Amino acid sequence: MIVHSRRKQRNRAKGDPAIRAKGTTVTVAASIVAGKARLTFNAPVSVQGLPAGITVAGQSPAAVTIVSPTVIDLTYAAPVAAADVLVLPANEPMLRSQSGGYVAATTLTFPGT
């Protein structure tokens, strides 16, 4: 009679999650340029589509323009004005750091011009 061991082994294809590399968290600063919200990040980001979770005065963006790897412009239906509040939620899926991390959750008030 052959007896097989019932010892459980981890799935080697997935690797050990305890030693998996984690992405870096990116922070953001906001300004107003020609009625658009300009977001400047401290590290390069990857934009996968329209980041609808980023709201200004309760509105979702209508368009996104990538100015550089660290700067994006968000266009809203109404022009962004001073004293409007920008809310960037935690773990926005359309906006990631190039190392796979997320952009830090942020609530900012646009400064007066």
SULPEFEN-V17045 format. One record per residue. N is the residue number from 1. SS is DSSP state (alpha for helix, beta for strand, coil for the rest). PHI is phi in degrees with one decimal (999 if undefined). Layout:
BEGIN
n = [N;N]
ss = [SS;SS]
phi = [PHI;PHI]
END
This chain:
BEGIN
n = [1;2;3;4;5;6;7;8;9;10;11;12;13;14;15;16;17;18;19;20;21;22;23;24;25;26;27;28;29;30;31;32;33;34;35;36;37;38;39;40;41;42;43;44;45;46;47;48;49;50;51;52;53;54;55;56;57;58;59;60;61;62;63;64;65;66;67;68;69;70;71;72;73;74;75;76;77;78;79;80;81;82;83;84;85;86;87;88;89;90;91;92;93;94;95;96;97;98;99;100;101;102;103;104;105;106;107;108;109;110;111;112;113]
ss = [coil;coil;coil;coil;coil;coil;coil;coil;coil;coil;coil;coil;coil;coil;coil;coil;alpha;alpha;alpha;coil;coil;coil;coil;coil;coil;beta;coil;beta;beta;beta;beta;beta;beta;coil;coil;beta;beta;beta;beta;beta;beta;coil;coil;coil;beta;beta;beta;coil;coil;coil;coil;coil;coil;coil;beta;beta;coil;coil;beta;beta;coil;coil;beta;beta;beta;beta;beta;beta;coil;coil;beta;beta;beta;beta;beta;coil;coil;coil;coil;coil;coil;coil;coil;coil;beta;beta;beta;beta;coil;coil;coil;coil;coil;coil;beta;beta;beta;coil;coil;coil;coil;beta;beta;coil;coil;beta;beta;beta;beta;coil;coil;coil;coil]
phi = [999;-97.4;-112.4;-97.2;-71.0;-104.1;-68.4;-85.4;-114.5;-71.5;-73.1;-71.4;-68.1;-86.5;78.9;-88.5;-65.5;-69.9;-112.1;-68.0;-66.1;-107.5;-74.4;-85.8;-85.2;-108.0;-107.1;-134.8;-124.8;-123.5;-148.3;-109.2;-131.8;54.8;80.2;-109.8;-87.1;-103.2;-106.6;-113.7;-104.1;-85.0;-151.6;-60.6;-123.1;-115.8;-103.5;-94.0;175.0;-75.2;-76.4;-66.8;-76.1;-83.2;-112.5;-127.1;53.1;82.7;-100.7;-87.7;-69.8;-95.1;-155.6;-128.9;-126.2;-90.7;-84.0;-155.1;-60.4;-112.7;-134.2;-131.0;-111.2;-112.3;-101.1;-116.7;-60.0;-106.8;-59.6;-74.8;-123.1;-60.2;77.5;-70.9;-106.1;-99.3;-120.3;-112.1;-73.3;-68.0;56.8;-61.0;-69.0;-88.3;-134.7;-132.2;-73.9;-70.2;-93.5;99.7;-80.7;-103.5;-84.3;-63.1;-61.8;-144.4;-126.9;-126.3;-107.2;-67.5;-73.6;-70.1;-100.0]
END
